[in-house]
Structure formats: C-alpha cells, structure tokens
Amino acid sequence: MSQIYEIADLVISADLDPNNKVGFLGRRRGVPHIIELLKFPKVQSTPTRICCTLSESPLDEQHAYFVGSQRTGLTISSNGYDPVFDRAWCLQERFLATRLLHFMSTEMIWECKTKIRCECEYFELVEGLVEAFNTAMAKPGFHQCLLQSSARAKVSRWWRMVEEYSLRGLTKETDRLPAISGLARRMEDPGLGKYLSGIWRENLPWGLLWQCDRIGMNSGMSTPPGTTKKRGSRSKISVAPTWSWASITGPIRRPSRLLEKHILAAEILDIRCNPAGPDPYEKVTGGLLQIKAPSVTARISFCHGGWHEVSDNDGKAVQEQGWYELSSNGERVSVSCHPDVSSIAPPLPTQDVLRVPIARDQRKEAEEWARALMVVPSQTSPALFERIGITELELESGGLRSRMEMKTLTIV
C-alpha cells in the first residue's frame, strides 16, 4: 500500500474531510492574506510582510502541522483543525508521497521532498529558518535525513515519529504496525540493524525504555469518526510483544537520549519476532526477548501521596507518574513508576513485581540510579514474563543492590 503513494505523480489530501461521504471543495473557514507592514528605517530598508488568515484556527498552529514538533503540531480540538492530522494511516501517506497537495479548511498547501508552499506565503517567509524545516514533522527534513543522516540521527527521528504516530487514531488495533510499516521500510539502514516490532536492533537495550505518556493523553485531540483511541491500554489481541511500544494504545514517549551515556546493566541474549506473513515490517503474531540482568523481586503498592493527577478526555483521573512503595525483606522504599496501562494506575492492587535494571547512571554529582523494566509472570506461562511499565531505582536505597540477583528472563 505504501508504494502507491511513493510512485504517484501527485497525491491529493482532503484534509478537512471527516469521511469519504463529505466533499472537500466547500466554503473555506477563512481566506489567507498578506499584510504589508510599515518599514522601520533604522532597522530595515524594505517593509516586512507577515501573513494572517481570517479563520477559526490560529494560523501559526495550523502551519505547525507541517514544520513544528509533534507536541506543537498535534494539539487538536474537536472544532479546531482538520481531521486528517489525527489519522494514524495518514502519517506515512504524507511522508511517503513524492508530491502532496493539501486541501485544508483554510487554504491549499503544497509539499514535496524539498519544499513546502502555501497560499498565504508563510512558508516562503520562514524558509530561511533551516531548523524549522529540519524538525521531525517537516517533510523536506525527513527526506534529507534519509539521504544524509547517520544511523543515530535516524533513530532519533524514528522515535519522534513514533511519538507523533501514537497520538493518532486507528479503526483496527491490528493495524498498529502495518500503518507505520512504510516509514519503517524507508528508514531501513544497516546501522539500525533488524526491525523488531517498532524497535531497531541496534537501539537496544535503550529502546526498551519507552514509556506511556500521560501528558499526551490530555492533548485535547479529537477522535475521527469510526476510529477508536483507548488511552493507555494494551490490546487483548496479539498486536505486538509487551516489550514493544506497539503493544500499547495511546501516546508514547521516546527513551531519553541521555540514557545512552549510562552504563549498561543488561545484556540482550536473544530477541526475535514472529511475522504473520513474509513482510517483517507488517503484523506479528508474537515475539520474545531474552535478557540477562541483575534483578530484584519486590511487592509493590501505590502510595497516595506524591503523585501528579491529570484527567483524560472523559474527566477520569489518570496518572502521569506515580510514587509506589517497594517492599522487600521487610524494608520499604518509595520508587517512581511509569505504568504502561491505566488499569494498573491507582488504586494499584498489591502484587509482586520483578525489577530488571537496563541502564545505570553513575555520574559523580548524583546517587547511583537505574532505569528498570517492571515485569510480572505471564498469564499464559509462569516461566515467561510480561512488561507492565518502567521505574527508576535508587540502588543504595533500602539495600536494593545487595538483594539483586543475576537472572535470565524471557519477556513476551
């Protein structure tokens, strides 16, 4: 499917169309204008031109879809912006198309591999700002990255696009990997290694430390008609292994690049996925991660103090980051946790959780901390484990280090 957009001479995007039953050539919400400002003799010799659109949507935010970061560009409200920007499939369709003409509610916008142009001439005015067109969501910057960037830069861009993608809605949960497979195929690089359910082999083990983004859940985005967008949930259908971000429905936050400066505490012994067909970039039926790391088993229970409460679109309290009590051998310490799914947000049932440190921070000015996976025995087999979130551990607190044992675990 993705090849259709790449080989097409021109792709027309009906951005303002909520479905295939509504036309997109109706009356615009506003008309773009160029305004000539008075010149300031002491500063410049020619007048400055600025653009504005008399519409319901702020112009700068409307254009931010094309050059802004994913957090700026996707603050969608039910009455504010065009539906196409909230559809997961449309992300790769936009980036893979050689030439794209957007019919928006306010104007037409042209995109190709080297230029972005609009009727109000906004993009011509800011073209000199190279950084604006080199962001993760700028189409010219994406194609420049494919041609010139190092594998490390491609990994960084990939994670930013995953963040953007995770904010969007899908009709079928089983499309979680297929709807981004075209982008993954274009990002392929020997320096990235094998593609494993949304994570590149050479980005491991740091790539395991993604987390569910509680802030992104409350970005005010609308849900396109006919799609489902369950916030912070894990599909009951086998969409991806639990160690993959693709197993989660809802906003994802990429692993911090600072983790790459930490000391590795874990060793990947084996990792593989089971493609549902001949294409490794499409659907998978499962996968496993075999990892060797110092681990500690402890009982975890939610602390009612010290956590930040936010609300989702339904007004229900969710958790951005919580503090939990970790008890082992009678000692209790408070730890910061990022659960993967809202079902283990407070009230969290008391349970035994295995902590698997992935990277340790040994900077002189800080205590020794570790970023760790939280895993529990799989419901299908006690010998296997499933990821339920990540946590930060102060290794000297409560004697955690002394109770750690080197273990080999298989996470599915």
C-alpha positions, -999 to +999 in steps of 0.1 A: +000+000+000+028+025+009+044+021-026+012+036-042+020+069-025+057+068-034+052+062-071+022+085-076+029+117-095+006+137-072-013+128-041-043+149-032-051+151+005-087+161+016-075+173+050-108+188+061-129+157+051-141+137+081-150+108+059-155+097+023-191+109+022-184+146+026-170+168-001-138+189+004-144+218-020-168+238+001-165+272+015-133+279+034-133+289+070-110+319+062-091+335+034-053+339+036-040+374+033-006+391+031-003+423+051+024+449+043+038+465+075+053+499+077+091+498+075+113+509+103+141+530+087+167+524+115+162+486+112+154+478+077+151+493+042+121+474+030+087+467+045+082+435+064+055+412+051+035+390+075+007+366+068-026+361+086-057+341+080-091+352+090-103+319+102-114+300+133-079+284+138-047+303+148-025+304+117+007+296+135-007+264+149-023+255+116+011+256+099+028+239+128+015+206+115+040+209+087+071+222+104+065+220+141+074+193+166+048+166+172+039+182+205+032+215+189+016+202+158-009+179+173-029+199+197-062+190+180-096+200+193-129+189+181-136+222+164-102+234+156-082+215+130-086+192+100-093+155+107-065+141+086-039+150+112-055+127+137-055+096+115-026+072+120-025+058+085-022+093+071+011+099+087+031+076+064+009+085+035+021+121+039+058+114+042+060+088+015+042+107-012+066+124-036+043+154-041+013+162-019-014+189-023-034+195+008-069+209+006-073+223+041-102+242+056-084+275+052-061+272+022-042+248-001-007+237+009+019+220-013+045+196-001+073+178-019+107+164-009+124+198-009+097+225-005+066+234+014+044+262+000+011+277+009-013+304-004-006+328+024+032+326+016+040+317+053+065+291+043+083+314+019+088+338+047+103+313+071+122+292+046+155+308+058+150+293+092+166+259+084+158+245+118+120+249+111+123+225+081+146+200+099+121+190+126+107+155+128+074+165+112+088+185+083+086+165+050+118+180+035+137+173+067+125+137+066+138+131+031+171+149+039+175+126+069+171+095+047+199+107+024+224+122+047+219+114+083+238+089+105+221+058+120+220+076+153+202+106+138+177+083+121+169+065+154+162+099+170+139+109+141+122+075+142+113+078+179+099+113+173+077+100+145+066+071+168+055+097+194+035+115+167+021+083+154+010+071+188-011+103+193-033+093+163-064+071+160-069+037+143-100+019+134-084-015+138-060-022+166-043-048+145-031-021+122-007-007+148+024-020+130+011-020+094+001+016+095+037+027+101+054-001+082+060+020+051+080+046+071+100+018+088+109+003+055+121+037+042+142+043+074+160+009+070+197+013+074+225-012+081+235+008+111+200+004+126+200-034+124+169-056+122+134-041+127+117-058+156+080-047+162+087-010+160+122-011+176+156-012+158+180-039+170+210-015+173+190+008+195+187-019+222+186-022+251+179+016+254+150+012+230+132-009+256+128+021+279+100+039+262+071+049+284+034+056+283+030+094+280+003+105+304+006+142+294+000+133+257-033+117+268-046+151+276-036+170+245-072+177+236-072+157+204-104+147+188-111+111+177-120+107+140-154+092+133-152+054+130-119+051+150-111+040+185-085+056+207-083+039+241-059+058+262-031+038+279-045+003+272-029-029+260-048-048+233-062-082+242-054-092+206-018-102+199-006-069+182+030-069+194+051-082+223+047-063+256+083-050+253+073-031+222+056+003+222+032-011+196+015-032+223+001+000+238-028+020+225-022+056+234+006+083+235+042+070+238+072+089+250+106+080+234+135+068+256+157+097+267+189+101+247+207+107+280+203+070+287+229+063+260+255+078+284+246+055+312+263+022+319+245-008+306+232-032+333+215-057+310+226-079+282+203-090+253+208-127+247+181-131+221+153-111+206+130-121+178+095-116+164+072-139+146+059-121+114+023-130+105+034-130+068+065-127+047+070-090+055+088-084+088+075-048+088+039-058+090+018-077+115+034-100+140+019-129+160+043-125+189+079-123+199+103-128+227+131-110+244+157-130+264+176-107+287+203-112+314+204-086+342+206-081+379+170-083+392+151-079+424+116-092+432+096-070+455+060-063+464+047-030+451+018-009+463+006+025+455+014+055+478-015+080+480+009+109+483+034+124+459+018+117+425+006+141+399-030+137+389-043+147+354-076+139+337-084+123+304-109+134+279-137+117+299-128+135+331-114+104+347-082+107+367-052+091+352-016+090+363+014+108+347+039+095+372+033+078+405+053+070+436+049+035+449+061+017+479+085-011+472+089-037+500+114-065+501+126-084+531+106-062+553+122-029+541+102-003+523+114+024+498+095+048+476+101+045+439+089+064+408+069+043+384+055+048+349+028+021+344+021+011+308-016+008+311-042+027+331-056-005+345-026-006+369-029+031+378-043+038+413-057+020+430-029-004+422-035-039+436-006-051+457+015-075+437+049-090+433+069-072+405+103-081+392+126-051+386+151-055+357+176-027+355+186-018+320+210+012+325+227+027+355+236+064+360+269+068+378+276+105+374+297+118+403+272+145+412+243+121+416+234+090+436+236+058+416+202+053+399+190+027+375+162+028+349+145-006+350+117-026+334+088-038+356+077-073+346+053-099+360+048-136+352+028-141+320-008-152+324-001-178+297+030-193+312+047-187+346+081-193+330+076-162+308+072-126+318+053-096+305+062-059+308+039-037+328+060-004+329+093+012+338+107+026+370+136+045+385+155+029+413+180+044+437+202+013+441+215+021+476+181+029+490+167+001+512+196-022+503+182-029+468+217-036+453+226-062+479+194-081+472+198-082+434+204-115+417+217-121+381+188-137+362+180-147+327+144-138+318+122-143+287+098-114+281+069-119+257 
